[in-house]
Amino acid sequence: MAKKAPLPNNFKVVLEKGDKIYQPGISVDCAIFGFHENILKVLLLKVTQSNKLALPGGFIYKEETIDQAAYRVLHERTGVDNIFLQQFNAFGEPYRSDASIHQNRYLEYGIKIPKDNWLLQRFITIGYYALIDFTEVKIDHSIPNEGAEWIDINKLTNLMMDHESIILKALESLRTQLAYLPIGRNLLPKKFTMPELQKLYETILGQKLDRRNFQRKMISFGILNKLTETRKGGAHKAPFLYTFNDKKYQKALKEGLYGSW
């Protein structure tokens, strides 16, 4: 019979001392949205022990805030840094946690977790969504994880626990906040056209928007800089390129926009 590999030190610490290092019973999960080829996608990790997909998530150190934990976990699990994160909901159904994932992970090393261990108790998770420019994301595969991939938001299957519900709630929150928070800066390349920005909003909202009304509303917000450059190579008249005005964009994030779609 093949000899079991020795338990990695970090696994041993989590199992034996995790409840002294982390806040028991609470975690964070991040729904990371990216926009590519007119498709809204979410970044998911492959969970080897369950053969399912999962949101990047993790535990919260006792001495850190929940926001700090979300940024740290996101960086540790994906290698992504310096991005926009928004807390949107808590998820605490009594039986949402899947203890078998932890059990199976340790069984690979020949260890059965005691039933009273903190890893097997009920966990409430705090949901965050992140908005990322798909073209600039390079997943750091040197960081230990189960592998990551972008999944079409309309093709979610085989997700762990309640992670599909978390993603759909994140999308619902994003749609609601679209009325008063600017978002395109985090999902589009630095230079973009008005039709590209409109397509992003339509994809998130799941509905068509009137071209003239959309352009008028976006310009009225005062967060766009119109460039003299145009997008070349299209079949129609080349549209002008825009960038976001960083100073006004950041002000809008703090003070909000007004209107609805």
C-alpha positions, 0 to 999 in steps of 0.5 A, a space after each residue: 500500500 502506498 505510503 501517505 505523504 506527510 501533512 504539509 505544515 500549513 495544513 497542520 497549523 490550520 487543523 490544530 491551531 486554526 481556531 486560535 488564528 482565524 475567527 471561527 465560523 466566518 469566511 469571505 467569498 469573492 465573485 470576480 467579474 471580468 468582461 471579454 468579447 461582450 461576455 460577462 464572466 466570473 473567475 472560479 477555482 477548481 476544487 480537486 477534492 470535490 471535482 467542483 468549481 468554487 469562488 475564491 474564498 478563505 478564513 479571516 484572521 482574528 486581528 484583521 477587518 473583513 475588508 482586509 481579509 477579502 483583499 488578502 484572500 483574493 490576492 492569495 488565491 488568484 495573485 490578483 491585486 489592487 482591484 475594486 471590491 464591494 461587499 454585498 451580502 452575507 450567506 448563513 443558511 444552516 447547512 450551507 457548509 460542506 464539511 466533506 471538502 475539508 475531510 477529503 483534503 485531509 484524508 489524502 494524508 491519512 488524517 480524519 478530522 475530529 467531528 468537533 474540530 472548528 473546520 467542520 462547524 457551520 460557516 457564515 460567509 461574507 460576499 464581495 464582488 470584484 470588477 477586473 479588466 479581463 485583458 490585464 489579468 494574469 493568474 499567478 499559477 505559482 500561488 498554490 490553488 486548484 487552478 482557475 478559469 473564467 466561466 460565462 455568467 450564463 453557463 454556471 454549472 457544478 459549483 460547490 455549496 451555495 456558490 452559484 447563489 452567491 454569484 447570482 446575488 452578486 450580479 443582482 447587487 451589481 445591477 442595482 448599484 449600476 444606477 448610482 456607481 460608475 463601473 466601466 473603469 474596472 471592466 474595460 481597457 483604458 481606451 474604449 468606445 461608447 458602443 463598447 461601454 454601452 454593450 458592457 452595461 447591456 450585458 450586466 443589465 440583461 437588456 437593450 438600452 437606447 443608444 442616444 439616451 445612454 450616450 447622453 446619460 454617460 456624458 452628463 455624469 462628467 466622468 468621461 474624457 473624449 479623445 481625438 482618436 477613433 477605433 479603426 478597422 470597423 465596417 462603419 464610421 470609426 467611433 471616438 475613443 474615451 477614457 475615464 477621468 480618474 479624479 472624477 471617477 473616484 469622486 463618483 465612487 464616493 458620492 454616487 451617481 444619480 439616475 436609473 437605466 
